[in-house]
């Protein structure tokens, strides 16, 4: 049983997320360590995948690097709104043929087998296509109380992706290009058993987080827990047992200042952020403006091993200005912290191609 102070636990988490002073050198290194970049269309400042990459790589990173890795080099792949390293693709093909586990969708796919086969034949003959170019020949429409109601082509495409039959070959603007999986994924992929894939996913997730719970609250997109991966640990002033990556223990730490996306994995699990960093955060873009405390898309601020505040900013591309509406200090900023945050804002503006930073 490892016994850690909160400072030790925080430093393990920051290092694991490549947010210490030792910046990684390239995008592939970043995604291999983080295991994923979440795709989100919100671009108040920049799309999440790009913003997360910039937080690690700085202005050396350009969005074109991500597109090249996905569409030309094939070192990354997009799956279920997440970008992952192609070296992990076998983990997400394990058990894919048995997807989904719930009967309603299984029945819908069975009832629409001619529709499924028609899509596979069309892609086989024509190559990459967007959903709008694929005819809707479903027999039983997809029924939902939400926005997916009767979106039969999209629903079938996403189902075939989850089943490992097709893959996302690229994008045209925001539209996904679909193709047969065999044309996107490597031909020599060795797919492990479901049990082995689950074990490796937990180990990979723990390595990316540094420290996590064995069991945690359910999270959208990606679990926050790691099962039996790693070794047990207790952290001062927190309850219950943690799991820690033994390779992350006893490493030197040199911190830096970073502006993070609200979807950044360092803060994505709000419970963990509160427990380890004493950091309270809510993404407020879905709240009425009058009820927001920190802003529409406030960026968490990391300084050394602490989350110290939030920056409410907007990229005004028309005026070529990064508008900083407010800087919320969870702790009183020192002169060094203020200077470092300002430097990050200037670097962010430069990376975005904006001419200036304007603070309200």
DOMAR-20028 format. One record per atom (N, C-alpha, C): x, y, z; residue in one letter. Coordinates in steps of 0.02 Angstrom, whole numbers, padded with zeros to 5 digits, always signed. Each point is the difference from the previous one (the first is absolute). Example, Ala and Ser with C-alpha at 12.3 -4.5 7.8 and 13.67 -1.06 7.14 Angstrom:
2
+00660-00284+00390A -00045+00059+00000A +00045+00060+00000A -00018+00053-00036S +00042+00059+00003S -00039+00055+00037S 
// end
This chain:
360
+00043-00060+00000X -00043+00060+00000X +00045+00062+00000X -00007+00041-00051X +00038+00062-00004X -00038+00055+00038X +00037+00039+00037X -00031+00056+00038X +00027+00065-00029X -00045+00039-00027X +00018+00060-00038X -00029+00062+00032X +00038+00054-00002X -00029+00065+00017X -00041+00024-00060X -00041+00050+00011X -00038+00027-00057X +00046+00029-00052X +00054+00033+00022X +00047+00029-00048X +00032-00054-00043X +00017-00057+00030X +00028-00055-00039X -00050-00027-00050X -00062-00008+00023X -00053-00026-00045X -00012+00049-00058X -00001+00064+00015X -00011+00050-00053X +00057-00002-00051X +00060-00005+00024X +00057+00000-00046X +00001-00063-00044X -00020-00055+00029X -00007-00061-00040X -00051+00011-00056X -00057+00031+00017X -00053+00012-00049X +00022+00049-00054X +00035+00053+00020X +00022+00051-00048X +00052-00029-00047X +00048-00036+00026X +00052-00031-00043X -00032-00050-00049X -00046-00041+00026X -00031-00050-00044X -00037+00032-00058X -00026+00060+00010X -00036+00035-00052X +00044+00046-00042X +00067-00007+00008X +00048+00037-00040X -00007+00076+00008X -00016+00020+00062X -00010+00071+00014X +00053+00028+00047X +00054-00038+00010X +00056+00028+00037X +00047+00036-00048X +00058+00021+00024X +00044+00042-00041X +00031-00038-00058X +00002-00066+00002X +00031-00039-00054X -00051-00012-00055X -00004+00048-00045X -00051-00005-00053X +00017-00058-00048X -00051-00034-00024X +00010-00052-00051X +00020+00033-00066X +00025-00042-00047X +00027+00028-00062X -00048-00002-00058X -00050-00045+00001X -00043-00006-00059X -00069-00025+00021X -00047+00007-00047X -00070-00017+00013X -00010-00073+00015X +00034-00044-00036X -00009-00072+00011X +00020-00019+00071X +00055+00028+00024X +00021-00012+00070X -00054+00020+00049X -00031+00058-00014X -00053+00025+00044X -00059-00049+00002X -00024-00020-00058X -00060-00043-00002X +00016-00070+00026X +00059-00024-00012X +00018-00066+00028X +00000+00001+00076X +00023+00055+00030X +00001+00004+00072X -00070+00015+00029X -00036+00047-00031X -00067+00018+00026X -00052-00053-00017X +00014-00041-00049X -00043-00053-00029X -00057+00027-00042X -00016+00064+00005X -00056+00027-00038X +00003+00076-00004X -00032+00026-00052X -00019+00070-00005X -00075+00001-00014X -00038+00035+00040X -00072+00002-00010X -00017+00051-00054X -00043-00021-00047X -00023+00045-00052X -00063+00035+00024X +00001+00066+00000X -00059+00039+00018X -00002+00060-00046X -00059+00015-00029X -00004+00053-00050X +00005+00071+00029X -00007+00007+00066X +00002+00067+00030X +00067+00032-00015X -00001+00060-00029X +00062+00033-00019X -00001+00073+00020X -00022+00013+00062X +00002+00068+00026X +00071+00027-00002X +00047-00044+00014X +00071+00017-00006X +00032-00044-00054X -00005-00065+00008X +00023-00048-00050X -00034-00066+00014X -00007-00044-00049X -00028-00066+00013X +00040-00036+00054X -00034-00041+00039X +00032-00031+00058X +00063-00038-00017X -00002-00042-00052X +00058-00041-00016X +00061+00044-00013X -00010+00055-00035X +00055+00045-00015X +00023+00037+00063X -00047+00020+00042X +00018+00037+00060X +00040-00044+00049X -00020-00063+00006X +00037-00047+00043X +00070-00010-00027X +00007-00008-00065X +00066-00009-00030X +00043+00062+00010X -00028+00059-00009X +00037+00062+00011X +00024+00006+00072X -00042-00019+00048X +00019+00004+00071X +00063-00040+00015X +00011-00054-00039X +00059-00041+00010X +00059+00022-00044X -00014+00015-00063X +00053+00011-00049X +00016+00074-00011X -00046+00044+00020X +00010+00071-00014X -00012+00015-00074X +00026+00056-00022X -00014+00024-00068X +00034-00041-00054X +00042-00048+00019X +00028-00045-00050X -00054-00045-00030X -00055-00008+00037X -00055-00042-00025X -00044+00041-00047X -00022-00030-00054X -00048+00030-00046X -00055-00051-00015X -00063+00023-00006X -00055-00047-00014X +00011-00044-00060X +00039+00023-00048X +00015-00040-00059X +00037-00064+00019X +00037+00002+00056X +00036-00060+00022X -00049-00056+00018X -00055+00019+00031X -00050-00050+00020X -00033-00030-00062X -00016+00041-00047X -00032-00025-00061X +00048-00047-00038X +00063+00019-00004X +00048-00043-00035X +00007-00067+00035X +00002+00001+00067X +00008-00063+00037X -00060-00045-00010X -00060+00030-00005X -00062-00039-00008X -00010-00025-00072X +00014+00042-00049X -00021-00014-00068X +00056-00024-00046X +00062+00018+00016X +00056-00019-00044X +00046-00050+00033X +00027+00018+00058X +00048-00045+00033X -00035-00060+00031X -00064+00009+00019X -00039-00053+00034X +00034-00022+00065X +00033+00046+00034X +00028-00015+00066X -00052+00010+00055X -00054+00035-00017X -00056+00010+00045X -00064-00021-00035X -00052-00016+00038X -00065-00014-00030X -00055+00032+00043X -00055+00015-00033X -00058+00029+00035X -00051-00055+00011X -00026-00004+00061X -00048-00052+00017X -00045+00025+00055X -00065+00004-00015X -00048+00018+00051X +00017+00068+00032X +00015+00050-00041X +00014+00069+00020X +00064+00007+00040X +00045-00049-00005X +00065+00004+00033X +00054-00017-00051X +00055+00037+00003X +00059-00016-00040X +00046-00042+00044X +00023-00056-00028X +00044-00045+00038X +00059-00020-00043X +00054-00024+00031X +00057-00025-00039X -00018-00064-00037X +00022-00005-00063X -00016-00060-00038X +00029-00062+00033X +00052+00007+00039X +00028-00057+00035X -00048-00030+00051X -00053+00036+00017X -00051-00025+00047X -00062-00026-00035X -00001+00000-00066X -00063-00017-00035X -00025-00069+00018X +00045-00048+00011X -00022-00068+00016X -00041-00003+00064X +00014+00046+00047X -00037+00000+00063X -00073+00018-00010X -00014+00037-00053X -00069+00023-00013X -00035-00043-00053X +00038-00047-00028X -00031-00051-00043X -00017-00063+00039X +00031-00007+00059X -00015-00059+00041X -00073+00001+00021X -00036-00052-00017X -00071-00005+00017X -00045+00043-00042X +00027+00034-00051X -00041+00046-00039X -00057-00035-00036X +00013-00060-00023X -00052-00036-00038X -00061-00016+00042X +00007+00000+00066X -00056-00014+00044X -00035+00063+00024X +00022+00058-00023X -00032+00063+00020X -00068+00006-00034X -00051+00027+00034X -00001+00024+00069X -00025-00054+00047X +00005+00014+00064X -00024-00048+00050X -00075+00006+00012X -00029+00056-00019X -00072+00011+00014X -00042-00021-00061X -00056-00032+00015X -00039-00035-00051X -00033+00048-00049X -00021+00058+00022X -00038+00044-00045X +00040+00017-00063X +00063+00019+00009X +00041+00017-00058X +00018-00063-00039X +00012-00055+00034X +00015-00063-00035X -00058-00019-00046X -00061+00007+00026X -00059-00017-00040X -00006+00047-00060X +00014+00064+00011X -00005+00049-00055X +00051-00016-00055X +00060-00020+00019X +00051-00018-00050X -00022-00063-00037X -00027-00050+00036X -00023-00062-00032X -00057+00015-00049X -00047+00041+00022X -00058+00015-00043X +00021+00037-00063X +00056+00035+00004X +00023+00040-00057X +00062-00030-00033X +00006-00066+00002X +00060-00031-00030X +00008+00016-00074X -00054+00003-00040X +00009+00020-00071X +00029+00071-00006X -00021+00045+00044X +00026+00069+00002X +00074-00002+00018X +00018-00039+00049X +00070-00007+00021X +00042-00025-00058X -00022-00053-00034X +00039-00028-00055X +00005+00048-00059X -00053+00038-00010X +00001+00050-00055X +00053+00053+00012X +00007+00022+00062X +00051+00050+00017X +00069-00029-00010X +00011-00061+00023X +00066-00032-00008X +00018-00009-00074X -00049-00020-00040X +00013-00009-00071X +00014+00067-00034X -00037+00052+00019X +00010+00066-00029X +00070+00027+00016X +00020-00006+00063X +00066+00023+00019X +00054-00042-00035X -00012-00064-00005X +00048-00043-00033X +00011+00019-00072X -00053+00021-00034X +00004+00019-00071X +00025+00072-00009X -00021+00045+00045X +00011+00071-00011X +00056+00031+00041X +00021-00032+00054X +00050+00030+00043X -00031+00049+00048X +00040+00043+00032X -00024+00044+00054X -00059+00043-00022X -00051+00003+00045X -00060+00039-00014X -00024+00033+00064X -00033+00056-00007X -00033+00032+00057X -00069-00031+00008X -00030+00010+00058X -00066-00029+00013X -00052+00027-00048X +00007+00063-00020X -00051+00029-00044X +00000-00031-00070X +00056-00034-00018X +00005-00031-00066X -00025-00072+00000X -00021-00025+00058X -00022-00070+00006X -00076-00003+00004X -00033-00035-00046X -00074-00003+00000X -00027-00034+00063X -00056+00025+00023X -00033-00029+00058X -00049-00054-00025X +00020-00063+00006X -00043-00055-00022X -00022-00044+00058X +00000+00029+00060X -00017-00040+00059X -00073-00024-00004X -00012-00056+00031X -00067-00030+00002X -00037+00023+00063X +00035+00001+00055X -00028+00021+00064X +00035+00063+00022X -00032+00058+00001X +00033+00062+00019X +00024-00001+00072X +00054+00036+00013X +00026+00008+00068X -00046+00048+00038X -00024-00023+00057X -00047+00040+00039X +00035+00025+00063X -00003+00065+00010X +00031+00030+00059X -00039+00062+00019X +00001+00016+00065X -00032+00062+00023X +00048+00059-00008X +00062-00014-00020X +00050+00053-00007X +00013+00018-00073X +00058+00031-00011X +00016+00026-00067X +00015-00055-00051X +00012-00062+00024X +00017-00054-00047X -00062-00032-00032X -00060+00021+00020X -00061-00031-00027X +00000+00002-00076X -00008-00059-00031X -00005-00009-00072X +00064+00018-00037X +00055+00009+00036X +00065+00013-00033X +00031-00069-00014X -00030-00034-00047X +00015-00071-00010X +00070-00012-00028X +00021+00041-00047X +00066-00010-00030X +00055+00011+00052X -00005+00055+00036X +00051+00015+00051X +00001-00054+00054X -00060-00021+00021X -00003-00051+00052X +00031-00066-00022X -00012-00019-00063X +00028-00063-00025X +00076+00007-00009X +00022+00056-00025X +00072+00011-00009X +00037-00005+00067X -00027+00032+00050X +00032-00001+00066X -00002-00070+00030X -00054-00036-00013X -00004-00069+00024X +00052-00044-00034X +00008+00008-00066X +00049-00039-00037X +00072+00018+00021X +00010+00063+00019X +00066+00020+00027X +00013-00036+00065X -00049+00000+00045X +00009-00033+00065X +00010-00075-00009X -00028-00029-00053X +00007-00072-00013X +00064-00016-00038X +00040+00051-00016X +00063-00011-00034X -00005-00015-00074X -00059+00013-00030X -00009-00015-00071X +00020+00059-00044X -00009+00060+00023X +00022+00059-00037X +00039+00045+00047X +00032+00051-00028X +00041+00046+00039X -00005+00069-00030X +00022+00049+00039X +00002+00069-00023X +00066+00011-00036X -00004+00016-00064X +00059+00007-00042X +00027+00071-00001X -00040+00047+00022X +00020+00070-00001X -00061+00044+00008X +00008+00063-00014X -00055+00047+00005X +00001+00049-00058X -00060+00023-00019X -00008+00056-00046X -00034+00054+00041X +00038+00049+00022X -00027+00048+00049X -00013-00038+00064X -00062+00004+00024X -00019-00037+00060X -00031-00068-00016X -00012-00014-00063X -00033-00063-00019X +00051-00057-00002X -00018-00055+00029X +00043-00058+00000X -00004-00037-00067X +00057-00025-00022X +00004-00043-00059X +00005-00073+00024X -00045-00042-00025X -00003-00069+00022X +00027-00046-00054X +00035-00053+00022X +00026-00049-00047X +00002-00068+00036X +00013-00052-00038X +00008-00066+00029X +00059+00001+00048X -00007-00034+00057X +00052+00000+00051X +00066-00026-00027X -00003-00049-00045X +00061-00030-00026X +00043+00049-00040X -00031+00055-00022X +00038+00050-00037X +00030+00054+00045X -00021+00001+00062X +00023+00052+00047X +00047-00029+00052X -00019-00058+00028X +00041-00031+00052X +00053-00044-00031X +00056-00011+00035X +00053-00043-00027X -00024-00071-00012X +00028-00031-00051X -00022-00068-00018X +00025-00052+00049X +00053+00016+00037X +00031-00050+00043X -00021+00006+00073X -00057+00032+00013X -00023+00009+00069X -00015-00068+00032X +00027-00012+00059X -00015-00060+00038X -00047+00020+00056X -00061-00023-00003X -00052+00021+00048X +00003-00046+00062X +00008+00029+00059X +00003-00040+00061X -00070-00021+00022X -00002-00041+00052X -00064-00017+00030X -00030+00062+00033X -00065-00002+00013X -00033+00056+00033X +00031+00012+00069X +00015-00055+00035X +00028+00006+00068X +00069+00032-00002X +00041-00021-00048X +00067+00029-00006X -00003+00073-00020X -00045+00016-00046X -00008+00070-00022X -00021+00044+00059X -00046-00025+00040X -00023+00038+00058X +00057+00013+00049X +00041-00051+00011X +00057+00008+00046X +00049+00052-00027X +00016-00004-00064X +00048+00047-00029X -00028+00071-00001X -00064+00007-00015X -00031+00067+00002X +00006+00031+00068X -00012-00039+00052X +00007+00026+00068X +00071+00021+00015X +00048-00041-00022X +00070+00017+00011X +00020+00063-00038X -00023+00005-00062X +00015+00059-00041X -00032+00062+00031X -00062-00007+00024X -00035+00057+00029X +00035+00023+00064X +00022-00047+00041X +00035+00019+00061X +00066+00035-00016X +00036-00025-00050X +00063+00032-00019X -00012+00072-00023X -00057+00012-00032X -00015+00067-00024X -00024+00047+00055X -00029-00028+00053X -00024+00040+00056X +00049+00003+00058X +00042-00050+00005X +00048-00003+00055X -00029-00030+00063X -00057+00026+00020X -00034-00023+00061X -00075+00005-00012X -00038-00051+00020X -00071-00002-00013X -00033-00049+00049X -00066-00001-00001X -00038-00046+00041X -00009-00067-00035X -00004-00052+00041X -00016-00066-00027X -00070+00000-00030X -00046+00031+00037X -00068+00010-00024X -00017+00073+00008X -00038+00027-00048X -00015+00072+00002X -00069+00011-00030X -00022+00061+00003X -00064+00018-00030X +00004-00011-00075X -00057-00017-00030X -00002-00009-00073X +00015+00066-00034X +00040-00003-00052X +00020+00060-00038X -00019-00009-00073X -00021+00053-00033X -00013-00005-00072X +00065-00009-00038X -00003-00032-00056X +00055-00009-00047X +00052-00053+00022X +00026+00009+00061X +00055-00043+00023X -00006-00010+00075X +00008-00061+00025X -00003-00011+00072X +00054+00039+00037X -00012+00013+00064X +00049+00034+00042X +00034-00047+00048X -00022-00063+00002X +00029-00048+00047X +00045-00049-00036X +00039-00039+00039X +00052-00040-00030X +00002-00072+00026X -00051-00020+00037X -00001-00069+00024X +00059-00018+00043X +00030-00058-00014X +00057-00025+00039X +00067+00023-00027X +00001+00044-00049X +00064+00023-00028X +00041+00036+00053X +00066-00004-00008X +00044+00036+00046X +00005-00031+00068X +00015+00043+00049X +00008-00023+00069X -00041+00044+00047X -00021-00027+00058X -00044+00038+00045X +00038+00058+00033X -00037+00053+00014X +00029+00059+00032X -00053+00035+00041X +00022+00035+00051X -00044+00046+00036X +00030+00069-00006X -00044+00050-00004X +00021+00070-00007X -00027+00038+00060X +00043+00039+00032X -00019+00036+00060X -00063+00041-00012X -00043+00002+00051X -00060+00040-00001X -00050-00020-00054X +00006-00061-00026X -00051-00026-00046X -00022-00068+00027X -00059-00020-00018X -00028-00063+00024X +00013-00056-00049X -00003-00060+00024X +00003-00061-00041X +00067-00006-00035X +00007-00055-00036X +00063-00018-00031X +00004+00025-00072X +00061+00017-00020X +00014+00020-00069X +00042-00056-00033X +00008+00006-00065X +00048-00042-00037X +00050+00047-00032X +00064-00016+00007X +00052+00043-00026X +00044-00040-00048X +00023+00034-00052X +00046-00030-00048X +00069-00003+00033X +00027-00060+00013X +00064-00004+00034X +00057+00034-00038X -00006+00002-00066X +00053+00033-00039X +00000+00076+00010X -00054+00027+00029X -00005+00072+00010X +00026+00022+00068X +00018-00048+00042X +00023+00016+00068X +00073+00022-00001X +00017+00043+00049X +00070+00019+00012X +00033+00033-00061X -00037+00039-00037X +00028+00037-00056X +00009+00073+00019X +00051+00031-00028X +00010+00072+00012X -00058+00038-00032X -00012+00060+00027X -00055+00040-00026X +00022+00073-00008X -00011+00026-00059X +00007+00072-00013X -00063+00023-00035X -00036+00046+00031X -00064+00021-00027X +00005+00057-00049X -00057+00017-00027X -00006+00058-00045X -00072+00025+00005X -00014+00051-00038X -00068+00028-00002X -00033-00020-00066X -00063-00021+00003X -00035-00022-00060X -00072+00020+00004X -00028+00018-00057X -00072+00012-00007X -00031-00063-00030X -00052-00025+00031X -00028-00065-00019X -00069+00007-00030X -00016-00046-00043X -00069-00007-00025X -00044-00024+00057X -00064+00020+00002X -00047-00028+00049X -00007-00076-00006X +00018-00029-00058X -00005-00072-00010X +00067-00035+00012X +00050+00037+00022X +00066-00029+00013X -00006-00056+00052X +00037-00055-00011X -00006-00057+00046X +00025+00015+00070X +00041+00052+00009X +00021+00017+00067X -00059+00024+00042X -00050+00030-00032X -00057+00029+00037X -00066-00033-00019X +00001-00046-00048X -00063-00027-00027X -00041-00035+00053X +00033-00037+00044X -00034-00031+00057X -00003+00052+00056X -00056+00034+00006X -00006+00056+00048X +00008-00024+00072X -00021-00061+00015X +00007-00027+00068X +00074-00008+00017X +00038-00029-00045X +00072-00009+00010X +00035+00068+00006X -00019+00048-00042X +00030+00066+00003X -00012+00033+00068X -00059-00011+00027X -00016+00028+00066X +00041-00035+00054X +00005-00067-00005X +00035-00038+00052X +00075+00014+00002X +00031+00002-00059X +00073+00006-00002X +00024+00073-00005X -00039+00042-00034X +00022+00068-00013X -00041+00053+00038X -00052-00023+00037X -00046+00048+00032X -00027+00050-00051X -00015-00026-00059X -00019+00043-00056X -00073-00012-00018X -00040+00053+00005X -00070-00003-00018X -00009+00027-00070X -00035-00038-00041X -00009+00022-00070X -00064-00030-00029X -00035+00041-00038X -00058-00022-00038X +00004+00034-00069X -00010-00039-00053X -00004+00030-00066X -00068+00034-00006X +00002+00066-00010X -00061+00040+00006X -00030+00021-00066X +00021-00029-00055X -00026+00021-00065X -00074-00016-00007X -00025-00047+00040X -00071-00017-00004X -00043+00038+00050X +00031+00043+00039X -00037+00040+00048X -00018+00068-00029X -00056+00030+00022X -00014+00070-00019X +00057+00045+00023X +00014+00051-00039X +00057+00044+00015X -00002+00027+00071X -00059+00016+00024X -00006+00031+00067X +00019-00048+00056X +00000-00065-00015X +00014-00050+00052X +00071-00026-00002X +00041+00026-00046X +00069-00024-00006X +00045+00034+00052X +00042-00040+00031X +00049+00027+00048X +00066+00016-00034X +00020-00041-00049X +00067+00007-00029X +00000+00015-00074X -00055-00012-00035X -00002+00017-00071X -00024-00058-00043X -00013+00016-00063X -00029-00047-00047X +00046-00061-00011X +00065+00013-00009X +00048-00054-00015X +00065+00016+00036X -00005+00006+00067X +00057+00021+00040X +00056-00052-00001X +00062+00023-00008X +00057-00045-00004X +00031-00009+00069X +00003-00060+00027X +00035-00011+00063X +00073+00020-00006X +00028+00027+00054X +00070+00022+00000X +00040-00046+00046X +00051-00031-00029X +00047-00041+00039X +00063+00040+00012X +00022+00002+00062X +00065+00030+00016X +00038-00048+00045X +00057-00025-00025X +00038-00052+00034X -00045-00061+00012X -00015-00017+00063X -00041-00059+00013X -00068+00020+00028X -00021+00062-00012X -00065+00023+00025X -00043+00027-00056X -00064-00012+00005X -00050+00034-00043X -00021+00062+00038X +00016+00058-00027X -00002+00062+00039X -00054+00049-00022X -00035-00014-00056X -00050+00048-00022X -00030-00019-00067X -00037+00048-00028X -00032-00010-00064X +00006+00065-00041X +00008-00008-00065X +00003+00058-00046X -00061-00003-00045X -00041+00052+00003X -00058+00007-00044X +00022+00040-00061X +00007-00035-00056X +00026+00033-00060X -00038-00023-00062X +00003+00041-00052X -00031-00015-00064X +00047+00021-00056X +00006-00042-00051X +00039+00019-00059X -00045+00039-00048X +00012+00064-00005X -00038+00043-00046X +00040+00003-00065X -00014-00046-00044X +00039-00006-00062X -00012+00057-00048X -00059+00028+00002X -00016+00056-00044X +00043+00060+00017X +00008+00013+00066X +00041+00057+00022X +00073-00019+00011X +00017-00064-00009X +00068-00026+00011X +00024+00014+00071X -00044-00017+00049X +00015+00014+00070X -00020-00059+00043X +00042-00018+00048X -00020-00047+00052X -00027+00042+00058X -00066-00002+00009X -00032+00042+00050X -00002-00038+00067X +00032+00028+00050X -00001-00029+00067X -00051+00038+00041X -00057-00031+00011X -00055+00033+00036X +00013+00003+00075X +00033-00051+00026X +00015-00001+00072X +00052-00054+00014X +00040+00012+00051X +00045-00051+00028X -00021-00011+00072X -00026-00059+00013X -00025-00017+00066X +00056-00035+00040X +00022+00030+00054X +00054-00027+00041X -00029-00040+00058X +00010-00066-00003X -00022-00042+00056X +00046+00012+00061X +00063+00014-00014X +00047+00022+00051X +00029+00066-00025X +00023+00041+00045X +00028+00065-00020X +00062-00011-00043X -00002+00027-00061X +00057-00009-00045X +00059+00041+00025X +00058-00030-00001X +00062+00037+00011X +00018+00036-00065X +00050+00043+00004X +00023+00034-00061X +00025-00050-00051X +00035-00052+00024X +00025-00052-00045X -00058-00036-00035X -00052-00016+00037X -00057-00035-00029X -00035+00043-00051X -00012+00064+00016X -00033+00045-00046X +00039+00008-00065X +00066+00006+00007X +00042+00008-00059X -00002-00063-00043X +00001-00059+00033X -00002-00063-00037X -00066-00010-00036X -00056+00018+00032X -00065-00005-00033X -00004+00047-00059X +00025+00061+00008X +00000+00047-00055X +00042-00026-00059X +00056-00031+00016X +00043-00028-00053X -00037-00056-00037X -00037-00042+00036X -00038-00053-00032X -00056+00029-00044X -00031+00052+00023X -00053+00033-00040X +00029+00028-00065X +00058+00030+00005X +00032+00028-00060X +00021-00055-00048X +00025-00056+00027X +00018-00056-00043X -00063-00030-00032X -00054-00004+00038X -00063-00026-00028X -00024+00044-00056X +00001+00065+00010X -00022+00046-00053X +00043-00007-00062X +00066-00005+00009X +00045-00008-00056X -00014-00065-00038X -00010-00054+00038X -00015-00065-00031X -00065+00003-00040X -00048+00037+00025X -00065+00006-00035X +00004+00048-00059X +00056+00034-00007X +00007+00049-00054X -00034+00066+00014X -00010+00014+00064X -00032+00063+00020X +00052+00053+00016X -00017+00062-00012X +00050+00053+00004X +00014+00025+00070X -00047-00010+00047X +00010+00029+00066X -00042-00036+00052X +00019+00012+00064X -00040-00022+00057X -00030+00063+00030X -00065+00000+00008X -00034+00057+00032X -00035-00024+00063X +00017+00032+00057X -00029-00019+00064X -00051+00053+00022X -00058-00024+00020X -00053+00046+00021X +00021+00037+00064X 
// end
